[in-house]
Amino acid sequence: MGVKYTKNCFGKNKKLVDQRENVLEVKNIFDKIKNKYLILSENYQKKLGNLKI
């Protein structure tokens, strides 16, 4: 999703962008958000598990 989305986004804004660097940079941001979300969701699941006990 990240790579296609950023290419479309840059294209629509008519900005001259070196796609290799910027797409990777934005993809890394998406990955960081995804990783943080997964960590939070794991902690949340553990809390739910503790509540059930």
Beta strands, then each sheet from edge to edge (+ up, - down):
end
